[in-house]
Every structure is written in structure tokens, then in C-alpha cells.
């Protein structure tokens, strides 16, 4: 959205070299993703059949991530401000190394909160449901604070994008 004025004023020439670079970059990213999925399928194939391993990898990528997002959204509505403040305190204690963090903070606590019956088995096996950010923010902040944290993060990212764009323009 912020690049629309730039693209409407500056003439962009698409050269073969640029197309080749874009095609190569896309191909390398696709190969990396497929290689990662293949390595995970091979890893899980030691414990189950290859078809089950592939289904499990897809379930892990899509199903567990959706489960965590739904669960944190649902459970955040059930927690009061005191419980959310305690979650923030736990996170800060783990970050400042005052607590070992075993199952009390971060993604592990989020997994246990969302699925207490299965989470310990997954954690002991070294399997995460999903990445924790920004789902964990639902558990740590009330809706107004969450909105402010996400806006501040967005402003920071937009600031970085604008700085990068300005630097790119000056280099041209």
C-alpha cells in the first residue's frame, strides 16, 4: 500500500535479468519448503508409515496451528485481568532467567493451556503445535492492551518498511 505512489511515479523496466532473479528466488524458496517437508516426513516415517507421516506433517502445519489460535482466543475470553497479569509475570521471569520456564511460559504453557491432555506427549516428543506469536499475546493482555501492542508492533514494522524503501530509493 505504501509503495503505490512509488510505483505510479517511477517507470519500472522488467528486464530478463530481473525476471530470472525472481524466478530463481521463487524456485529456491519452493525447493526449501519441499525439502523441509520431505525431511520431516522422513523423520516421522521411522515411527509410522510414510502416508501417515505426510498426513501428520500437514496436520501439524494446518490443524494444530488452527487449534492453538482457536484455543487461545477462546481461553483469553475466560481469563480475568489478574490471570493475564500473572502470565506476563511468568514470561518476564523466564526472560530474565529467574525461573527455568519448564511448562510455565511461552509456547509450552500455551500448548498445555489449549490441550492439557495431549500437550505433554507432544512436548516430550519435541513437537510444537505452532509458533507462539502473536497467539500468546491473547493470553497475556486484555483486548485493549493487545490492540495497543499490535498497533505498536505494526507501526514499528511499517517504520522499518519505510526506512528500507527510502534506502532502496536512494541507492537507485
PyMOL CGO cylinders between C-alpha atoms (Angstrom):
from pymol import cmd
from pymol.cgo import CYLINDER

trace = [
    CYLINDER, 0.00, 0.00, 0.00, 2.83, 2.40, 0.83, 0.3, 1, 1, 1, 1, 1, 1,
    CYLINDER, 2.83, 2.40, 0.83, 4.64, 1.56, -2.41, 0.3, 1, 1, 1, 1, 1, 1,
    CYLINDER, 4.64, 1.56, -2.41, 1.72, 2.57, -4.68, 0.3, 1, 1, 1, 1, 1, 1,
    CYLINDER, 1.72, 2.57, -4.68, 2.93, 6.19, -5.06, 0.3, 1, 1, 1, 1, 1, 1,
    CYLINDER, 2.93, 6.19, -5.06, 6.42, 4.96, -5.82, 0.3, 1, 1, 1, 1, 1, 1,
    CYLINDER, 6.42, 4.96, -5.82, 5.23, 2.51, -8.47, 0.3, 1, 1, 1, 1, 1, 1,
    CYLINDER, 5.23, 2.51, -8.47, 2.89, 5.07, -10.02, 0.3, 1, 1, 1, 1, 1, 1,
    CYLINDER, 2.89, 5.07, -10.02, 5.65, 7.67, -10.46, 0.3, 1, 1, 1, 1, 1, 1,
    CYLINDER, 5.65, 7.67, -10.46, 8.71, 5.59, -11.26, 0.3, 1, 1, 1, 1, 1, 1,
    CYLINDER, 8.71, 5.59, -11.26, 8.91, 3.67, -14.51, 0.3, 1, 1, 1, 1, 1, 1,
    CYLINDER, 8.91, 3.67, -14.51, 9.85, 0.12, -13.83, 0.3, 1, 1, 1, 1, 1, 1,
    CYLINDER, 9.85, 0.12, -13.83, 11.63, -1.80, -16.51, 0.3, 1, 1, 1, 1, 1, 1,
    CYLINDER, 11.63, -1.80, -16.51, 11.30, -5.51, -16.32, 0.3, 1, 1, 1, 1, 1, 1,
    CYLINDER, 11.30, -5.51, -16.32, 14.43, -6.99, -17.74, 0.3, 1, 1, 1, 1, 1, 1,
    CYLINDER, 14.43, -6.99, -17.74, 15.30, -10.59, -18.37, 0.3, 1, 1, 1, 1, 1, 1,
    CYLINDER, 15.30, -10.59, -18.37, 17.80, -10.41, -15.55, 0.3, 1, 1, 1, 1, 1, 1,
    CYLINDER, 17.80, -10.41, -15.55, 15.08, -9.26, -13.12, 0.3, 1, 1, 1, 1, 1, 1,
    CYLINDER, 15.08, -9.26, -13.12, 12.67, -11.98, -14.25, 0.3, 1, 1, 1, 1, 1, 1,
    CYLINDER, 12.67, -11.98, -14.25, 15.44, -14.57, -13.96, 0.3, 1, 1, 1, 1, 1, 1,
    CYLINDER, 15.44, -14.57, -13.96, 16.21, -13.36, -10.42, 0.3, 1, 1, 1, 1, 1, 1,
    CYLINDER, 16.21, -13.36, -10.42, 12.53, -13.51, -9.38, 0.3, 1, 1, 1, 1, 1, 1,
    CYLINDER, 12.53, -13.51, -9.38, 12.07, -16.94, -10.94, 0.3, 1, 1, 1, 1, 1, 1,
    CYLINDER, 12.07, -16.94, -10.94, 15.24, -18.27, -9.28, 0.3, 1, 1, 1, 1, 1, 1,
    CYLINDER, 15.24, -18.27, -9.28, 14.25, -16.83, -5.90, 0.3, 1, 1, 1, 1, 1, 1,
    CYLINDER, 14.25, -16.83, -5.90, 10.77, -18.34, -6.12, 0.3, 1, 1, 1, 1, 1, 1,
    CYLINDER, 10.77, -18.34, -6.12, 12.18, -21.68, -7.17, 0.3, 1, 1, 1, 1, 1, 1,
    CYLINDER, 12.18, -21.68, -7.17, 14.71, -21.72, -4.32, 0.3, 1, 1, 1, 1, 1, 1,
    CYLINDER, 14.71, -21.72, -4.32, 12.02, -20.88, -1.74, 0.3, 1, 1, 1, 1, 1, 1,
    CYLINDER, 12.02, -20.88, -1.74, 9.76, -23.61, -3.11, 0.3, 1, 1, 1, 1, 1, 1,
    CYLINDER, 9.76, -23.61, -3.11, 12.60, -26.16, -3.08, 0.3, 1, 1, 1, 1, 1, 1,
    CYLINDER, 12.60, -26.16, -3.08, 13.45, -25.18, 0.51, 0.3, 1, 1, 1, 1, 1, 1,
    CYLINDER, 13.45, -25.18, 0.51, 9.83, -25.65, 1.64, 0.3, 1, 1, 1, 1, 1, 1,
    CYLINDER, 9.83, -25.65, 1.64, 9.51, -29.01, -0.14, 0.3, 1, 1, 1, 1, 1, 1,
    CYLINDER, 9.51, -29.01, -0.14, 12.87, -30.17, 1.24, 0.3, 1, 1, 1, 1, 1, 1,
    CYLINDER, 12.87, -30.17, 1.24, 11.83, -29.23, 4.77, 0.3, 1, 1, 1, 1, 1, 1,
    CYLINDER, 11.83, -29.23, 4.77, 8.53, -31.09, 4.44, 0.3, 1, 1, 1, 1, 1, 1,
    CYLINDER, 8.53, -31.09, 4.44, 10.33, -34.10, 2.96, 0.3, 1, 1, 1, 1, 1, 1,
    CYLINDER, 10.33, -34.10, 2.96, 12.87, -34.16, 5.81, 0.3, 1, 1, 1, 1, 1, 1,
    CYLINDER, 12.87, -34.16, 5.81, 10.08, -34.02, 8.39, 0.3, 1, 1, 1, 1, 1, 1,
    CYLINDER, 10.08, -34.02, 8.39, 8.18, -36.81, 6.62, 0.3, 1, 1, 1, 1, 1, 1,
    CYLINDER, 8.18, -36.81, 6.62, 11.35, -38.92, 6.60, 0.3, 1, 1, 1, 1, 1, 1,
    CYLINDER, 11.35, -38.92, 6.60, 11.87, -38.23, 10.30, 0.3, 1, 1, 1, 1, 1, 1,
    CYLINDER, 11.87, -38.23, 10.30, 8.32, -39.27, 11.22, 0.3, 1, 1, 1, 1, 1, 1,
    CYLINDER, 8.32, -39.27, 11.22, 8.45, -42.26, 8.84, 0.3, 1, 1, 1, 1, 1, 1,
    CYLINDER, 8.45, -42.26, 8.84, 10.65, -44.02, 11.40, 0.3, 1, 1, 1, 1, 1, 1,
    CYLINDER, 10.65, -44.02, 11.40, 7.64, -44.24, 13.73, 0.3, 1, 1, 1, 1, 1, 1,
    CYLINDER, 7.64, -44.24, 13.73, 4.76, -44.58, 11.27, 0.3, 1, 1, 1, 1, 1, 1,
    CYLINDER, 4.76, -44.58, 11.27, 4.07, -45.29, 7.60, 0.3, 1, 1, 1, 1, 1, 1,
    CYLINDER, 4.07, -45.29, 7.60, 5.03, -42.69, 5.01, 0.3, 1, 1, 1, 1, 1, 1,
    CYLINDER, 5.03, -42.69, 5.01, 1.41, -41.76, 4.25, 0.3, 1, 1, 1, 1, 1, 1,
    CYLINDER, 1.41, -41.76, 4.25, 0.64, -41.34, 7.95, 0.3, 1, 1, 1, 1, 1, 1,
    CYLINDER, 0.64, -41.34, 7.95, 3.81, -39.27, 8.36, 0.3, 1, 1, 1, 1, 1, 1,
    CYLINDER, 3.81, -39.27, 8.36, 2.83, -36.96, 5.48, 0.3, 1, 1, 1, 1, 1, 1,
    CYLINDER, 2.83, -36.96, 5.48, -0.68, -36.57, 6.91, 0.3, 1, 1, 1, 1, 1, 1,
    CYLINDER, -0.68, -36.57, 6.91, 0.80, -35.85, 10.34, 0.3, 1, 1, 1, 1, 1, 1,
    CYLINDER, 0.80, -35.85, 10.34, 3.09, -33.14, 8.93, 0.3, 1, 1, 1, 1, 1, 1,
    CYLINDER, 3.09, -33.14, 8.93, 0.15, -31.48, 7.17, 0.3, 1, 1, 1, 1, 1, 1,
    CYLINDER, 0.15, -31.48, 7.17, -1.95, -31.77, 10.33, 0.3, 1, 1, 1, 1, 1, 1,
    CYLINDER, -1.95, -31.77, 10.33, 0.86, -30.20, 12.31, 0.3, 1, 1, 1, 1, 1, 1,
    CYLINDER, 0.86, -30.20, 12.31, 1.18, -27.32, 9.88, 0.3, 1, 1, 1, 1, 1, 1,
    CYLINDER, 1.18, -27.32, 9.88, -2.53, -26.58, 9.49, 0.3, 1, 1, 1, 1, 1, 1,
    CYLINDER, -2.53, -26.58, 9.49, -4.60, -28.38, 12.14, 0.3, 1, 1, 1, 1, 1, 1,
    CYLINDER, -4.60, -28.38, 12.14, -2.54, -27.76, 15.25, 0.3, 1, 1, 1, 1, 1, 1,
    CYLINDER, -2.54, -27.76, 15.25, -1.95, -24.14, 14.34, 0.3, 1, 1, 1, 1, 1, 1,
    CYLINDER, -1.95, -24.14, 14.34, -5.68, -23.57, 13.94, 0.3, 1, 1, 1, 1, 1, 1,
    CYLINDER, -5.68, -23.57, 13.94, -6.29, -25.41, 17.21, 0.3, 1, 1, 1, 1, 1, 1,
    CYLINDER, -6.29, -25.41, 17.21, -3.87, -23.12, 19.07, 0.3, 1, 1, 1, 1, 1, 1,
    CYLINDER, -3.87, -23.12, 19.07, -5.38, -19.98, 17.57, 0.3, 1, 1, 1, 1, 1, 1,
    CYLINDER, -5.38, -19.98, 17.57, -8.94, -21.04, 18.34, 0.3, 1, 1, 1, 1, 1, 1,
    CYLINDER, -8.94, -21.04, 18.34, -7.98, -22.21, 21.82, 0.3, 1, 1, 1, 1, 1, 1,
    CYLINDER, -7.98, -22.21, 21.82, -6.11, -19.06, 22.79, 0.3, 1, 1, 1, 1, 1, 1,
    CYLINDER, -6.11, -19.06, 22.79, -8.90, -16.86, 21.50, 0.3, 1, 1, 1, 1, 1, 1,
    CYLINDER, -8.90, -16.86, 21.50, -11.50, -18.85, 23.43, 0.3, 1, 1, 1, 1, 1, 1,
    CYLINDER, -11.50, -18.85, 23.43, -9.48, -19.13, 26.65, 0.3, 1, 1, 1, 1, 1, 1,
    CYLINDER, -9.48, -19.13, 26.65, -8.43, -15.47, 26.59, 0.3, 1, 1, 1, 1, 1, 1,
    CYLINDER, -8.43, -15.47, 26.59, -12.09, -14.55, 26.91, 0.3, 1, 1, 1, 1, 1, 1,
    CYLINDER, -12.09, -14.55, 26.91, -12.38, -16.72, 30.03, 0.3, 1, 1, 1, 1, 1, 1,
    CYLINDER, -12.38, -16.72, 30.03, -9.35, -15.28, 31.84, 0.3, 1, 1, 1, 1, 1, 1,
    CYLINDER, -9.35, -15.28, 31.84, -9.58, -12.23, 34.06, 0.3, 1, 1, 1, 1, 1, 1,
    CYLINDER, -9.58, -12.23, 34.06, -7.03, -9.42, 34.22, 0.3, 1, 1, 1, 1, 1, 1,
    CYLINDER, -7.03, -9.42, 34.22, -5.28, -10.94, 37.27, 0.3, 1, 1, 1, 1, 1, 1,
    CYLINDER, -5.28, -10.94, 37.27, -4.62, -14.20, 35.43, 0.3, 1, 1, 1, 1, 1, 1,
    CYLINDER, -4.62, -14.20, 35.43, -3.32, -12.30, 32.41, 0.3, 1, 1, 1, 1, 1, 1,
    CYLINDER, -3.32, -12.30, 32.41, -1.05, -10.24, 34.66, 0.3, 1, 1, 1, 1, 1, 1,
    CYLINDER, -1.05, -10.24, 34.66, 0.31, -13.48, 36.15, 0.3, 1, 1, 1, 1, 1, 1,
    CYLINDER, 0.31, -13.48, 36.15, 1.04, -14.76, 32.64, 0.3, 1, 1, 1, 1, 1, 1,
    CYLINDER, 1.04, -14.76, 32.64, 3.01, -11.60, 31.86, 0.3, 1, 1, 1, 1, 1, 1,
    CYLINDER, 3.01, -11.60, 31.86, 4.90, -12.01, 35.16, 0.3, 1, 1, 1, 1, 1, 1,
    CYLINDER, 4.90, -12.01, 35.16, 5.77, -15.63, 34.28, 0.3, 1, 1, 1, 1, 1, 1,
    CYLINDER, 5.77, -15.63, 34.28, 7.06, -14.59, 30.86, 0.3, 1, 1, 1, 1, 1, 1,
    CYLINDER, 7.06, -14.59, 30.86, 9.23, -11.83, 32.33, 0.3, 1, 1, 1, 1, 1, 1,
    CYLINDER, 9.23, -11.83, 32.33, 10.64, -14.18, 34.98, 0.3, 1, 1, 1, 1, 1, 1,
    CYLINDER, 10.64, -14.18, 34.98, 11.63, -16.70, 32.33, 0.3, 1, 1, 1, 1, 1, 1,
    CYLINDER, 11.63, -16.70, 32.33, 13.15, -13.99, 30.10, 0.3, 1, 1, 1, 1, 1, 1,
    CYLINDER, 13.15, -13.99, 30.10, 15.18, -12.59, 33.00, 0.3, 1, 1, 1, 1, 1, 1,
    CYLINDER, 15.18, -12.59, 33.00, 16.24, -16.15, 33.96, 0.3, 1, 1, 1, 1, 1, 1,
    CYLINDER, 16.24, -16.15, 33.96, 14.62, -16.07, 37.39, 0.3, 1, 1, 1, 1, 1, 1,
    CYLINDER, 14.62, -16.07, 37.39, 12.64, -19.20, 36.55, 0.3, 1, 1, 1, 1, 1, 1,
    CYLINDER, 12.64, -19.20, 36.55, 13.61, -22.24, 34.50, 0.3, 1, 1, 1, 1, 1, 1,
    CYLINDER, 13.61, -22.24, 34.50, 10.45, -21.85, 32.39, 0.3, 1, 1, 1, 1, 1, 1,
    CYLINDER, 10.45, -21.85, 32.39, 9.63, -25.55, 32.24, 0.3, 1, 1, 1, 1, 1, 1,
    CYLINDER, 9.63, -25.55, 32.24, 5.96, -25.63, 31.22, 0.3, 1, 1, 1, 1, 1, 1,
    CYLINDER, 5.96, -25.63, 31.22, 5.26, -22.25, 32.84, 0.3, 1, 1, 1, 1, 1, 1,
    CYLINDER, 5.26, -22.25, 32.84, 5.75, -19.85, 29.96, 0.3, 1, 1, 1, 1, 1, 1,
    CYLINDER, 5.75, -19.85, 29.96, 5.98, -19.45, 26.26, 0.3, 1, 1, 1, 1, 1, 1,
    CYLINDER, 5.98, -19.45, 26.26, 4.78, -21.98, 23.76, 0.3, 1, 1, 1, 1, 1, 1,
    CYLINDER, 4.78, -21.98, 23.76, 4.85, -24.90, 26.18, 0.3, 1, 1, 1, 1, 1, 1,
    CYLINDER, 4.85, -24.90, 26.18, 2.43, -23.23, 28.57, 0.3, 1, 1, 1, 1, 1, 1,
    CYLINDER, 2.43, -23.23, 28.57, 0.26, -22.18, 25.64, 0.3, 1, 1, 1, 1, 1, 1,
    CYLINDER, 0.26, -22.18, 25.64, 0.16, -25.79, 24.38, 0.3, 1, 1, 1, 1, 1, 1,
    CYLINDER, 0.16, -25.79, 24.38, -0.75, -27.09, 27.84, 0.3, 1, 1, 1, 1, 1, 1,
    CYLINDER, -0.75, -27.09, 27.84, -3.40, -24.41, 28.26, 0.3, 1, 1, 1, 1, 1, 1,
    CYLINDER, -3.40, -24.41, 28.26, -5.04, -25.23, 24.93, 0.3, 1, 1, 1, 1, 1, 1,
    CYLINDER, -5.04, -25.23, 24.93, -4.73, -29.03, 25.07, 0.3, 1, 1, 1, 1, 1, 1,
    CYLINDER, -4.73, -29.03, 25.07, -3.78, -30.34, 28.51, 0.3, 1, 1, 1, 1, 1, 1,
    CYLINDER, -3.78, -30.34, 28.51, -4.42, -33.99, 27.60, 0.3, 1, 1, 1, 1, 1, 1,
    CYLINDER, -4.42, -33.99, 27.60, -2.07, -34.17, 24.60, 0.3, 1, 1, 1, 1, 1, 1,
    CYLINDER, -2.07, -34.17, 24.60, 0.40, -31.32, 25.11, 0.3, 1, 1, 1, 1, 1, 1,
    CYLINDER, 0.40, -31.32, 25.11, 2.81, -33.14, 27.44, 0.3, 1, 1, 1, 1, 1, 1,
    CYLINDER, 2.81, -33.14, 27.44, 3.18, -36.00, 24.98, 0.3, 1, 1, 1, 1, 1, 1,
    CYLINDER, 3.18, -36.00, 24.98, 3.92, -33.58, 22.15, 0.3, 1, 1, 1, 1, 1, 1,
    CYLINDER, 3.92, -33.58, 22.15, 6.36, -31.54, 24.25, 0.3, 1, 1, 1, 1, 1, 1,
    CYLINDER, 6.36, -31.54, 24.25, 8.29, -34.63, 25.37, 0.3, 1, 1, 1, 1, 1, 1,
    CYLINDER, 8.29, -34.63, 25.37, 8.49, -35.73, 21.72, 0.3, 1, 1, 1, 1, 1, 1,
    CYLINDER, 8.49, -35.73, 21.72, 9.88, -32.33, 20.73, 0.3, 1, 1, 1, 1, 1, 1,
    CYLINDER, 9.88, -32.33, 20.73, 6.81, -31.35, 18.71, 0.3, 1, 1, 1, 1, 1, 1,
    CYLINDER, 6.81, -31.35, 18.71, 5.36, -27.84, 18.87, 0.3, 1, 1, 1, 1, 1, 1,
    CYLINDER, 5.36, -27.84, 18.87, 1.79, -27.09, 17.89, 0.3, 1, 1, 1, 1, 1, 1,
    CYLINDER, 1.79, -27.09, 17.89, 2.65, -23.83, 16.17, 0.3, 1, 1, 1, 1, 1, 1,
    CYLINDER, 2.65, -23.83, 16.17, 4.66, -20.69, 16.65, 0.3, 1, 1, 1, 1, 1, 1,
    CYLINDER, 4.66, -20.69, 16.65, 3.61, -18.78, 19.75, 0.3, 1, 1, 1, 1, 1, 1,
    CYLINDER, 3.61, -18.78, 19.75, 3.49, -15.21, 18.48, 0.3, 1, 1, 1, 1, 1, 1,
    CYLINDER, 3.49, -15.21, 18.48, 1.03, -13.45, 18.37, 0.3, 1, 1, 1, 1, 1, 1,
    CYLINDER, 1.03, -13.45, 18.37, -1.31, -16.12, 19.78, 0.3, 1, 1, 1, 1, 1, 1,
    CYLINDER, -1.31, -16.12, 19.78, 0.37, -15.88, 23.17, 0.3, 1, 1, 1, 1, 1, 1,
    CYLINDER, 0.37, -15.88, 23.17, -0.48, -12.18, 23.31, 0.3, 1, 1, 1, 1, 1, 1,
    CYLINDER, -0.48, -12.18, 23.31, -4.17, -13.17, 23.67, 0.3, 1, 1, 1, 1, 1, 1,
    CYLINDER, -4.17, -13.17, 23.67, -3.33, -14.88, 26.94, 0.3, 1, 1, 1, 1, 1, 1,
    CYLINDER, -3.33, -14.88, 26.94, -1.12, -12.08, 28.29, 0.3, 1, 1, 1, 1, 1, 1,
    CYLINDER, -1.12, -12.08, 28.29, -3.09, -8.90, 27.51, 0.3, 1, 1, 1, 1, 1, 1,
    CYLINDER, -3.09, -8.90, 27.51, -6.66, -7.72, 27.76, 0.3, 1, 1, 1, 1, 1, 1,
    CYLINDER, -6.66, -7.72, 27.76, -8.26, -6.71, 24.43, 0.3, 1, 1, 1, 1, 1, 1,
    CYLINDER, -8.26, -6.71, 24.43, -7.37, -3.01, 24.71, 0.3, 1, 1, 1, 1, 1, 1,
    CYLINDER, -7.37, -3.01, 24.71, -3.73, -3.66, 25.67, 0.3, 1, 1, 1, 1, 1, 1,
    CYLINDER, -3.73, -3.66, 25.67, -3.49, -6.33, 22.97, 0.3, 1, 1, 1, 1, 1, 1,
    CYLINDER, -3.49, -6.33, 22.97, -4.70, -3.81, 20.41, 0.3, 1, 1, 1, 1, 1, 1,
    CYLINDER, -4.70, -3.81, 20.41, -2.08, -1.28, 21.55, 0.3, 1, 1, 1, 1, 1, 1,
    CYLINDER, -2.08, -1.28, 21.55, 0.74, -3.87, 21.47, 0.3, 1, 1, 1, 1, 1, 1,
    CYLINDER, 0.74, -3.87, 21.47, -0.23, -4.98, 17.96, 0.3, 1, 1, 1, 1, 1, 1,
    CYLINDER, -0.23, -4.98, 17.96, -0.53, -1.37, 16.75, 0.3, 1, 1, 1, 1, 1, 1,
    CYLINDER, -0.53, -1.37, 16.75, 2.90, -0.56, 18.22, 0.3, 1, 1, 1, 1, 1, 1,
    CYLINDER, 2.90, -0.56, 18.22, 4.37, -3.65, 16.53, 0.3, 1, 1, 1, 1, 1, 1,
    CYLINDER, 4.37, -3.65, 16.53, 2.71, -2.70, 13.26, 0.3, 1, 1, 1, 1, 1, 1,
    CYLINDER, 2.71, -2.70, 13.26, 3.97, 0.88, 13.46, 0.3, 1, 1, 1, 1, 1, 1,
    CYLINDER, 3.97, 0.88, 13.46, 7.49, -0.42, 14.09, 0.3, 1, 1, 1, 1, 1, 1,
    CYLINDER, 7.49, -0.42, 14.09, 7.28, -2.79, 11.10, 0.3, 1, 1, 1, 1, 1, 1,
    CYLINDER, 7.28, -2.79, 11.10, 5.87, -0.04, 8.88, 0.3, 1, 1, 1, 1, 1, 1,
    CYLINDER, 5.87, -0.04, 8.88, 8.70, 2.22, 10.06, 0.3, 1, 1, 1, 1, 1, 1,
    CYLINDER, 8.70, 2.22, 10.06, 11.22, -0.45, 9.03, 0.3, 1, 1, 1, 1, 1, 1,
    CYLINDER, 11.22, -0.45, 9.03, 9.47, -0.85, 5.66, 0.3, 1, 1, 1, 1, 1, 1,
    CYLINDER, 9.47, -0.85, 5.66, 9.56, 2.91, 5.04, 0.3, 1, 1, 1, 1, 1, 1,
    CYLINDER, 9.56, 2.91, 5.04, 13.24, 3.10, 6.03, 0.3, 1, 1, 1, 1, 1, 1,
    CYLINDER, 13.24, 3.10, 6.03, 14.07, 0.17, 3.76, 0.3, 1, 1, 1, 1, 1, 1,
    CYLINDER, 14.07, 0.17, 3.76, 12.10, 1.72, 0.88, 0.3, 1, 1, 1, 1, 1, 1,
    CYLINDER, 12.10, 1.72, 0.88, 13.80, 5.07, 1.35, 0.3, 1, 1, 1, 1, 1, 1,
    CYLINDER, 13.80, 5.07, 1.35, 17.20, 3.40, 1.42, 0.3, 1, 1, 1, 1, 1, 1,
    CYLINDER, 17.20, 3.40, 1.42, 16.32, 1.47, -1.74, 0.3, 1, 1, 1, 1, 1, 1,
    CYLINDER, 16.32, 1.47, -1.74, 15.24, 4.67, -3.50, 0.3, 1, 1, 1, 1, 1, 1,
    CYLINDER, 15.24, 4.67, -3.50, 18.47, 6.43, -2.55, 0.3, 1, 1, 1, 1, 1, 1,
    CYLINDER, 18.47, 6.43, -2.55, 20.53, 3.51, -3.83, 0.3, 1, 1, 1, 1, 1, 1,
    CYLINDER, 20.53, 3.51, -3.83, 18.80, 3.69, -7.23, 0.3, 1, 1, 1, 1, 1, 1,
]
cmd.load_cgo(trace, "trace")
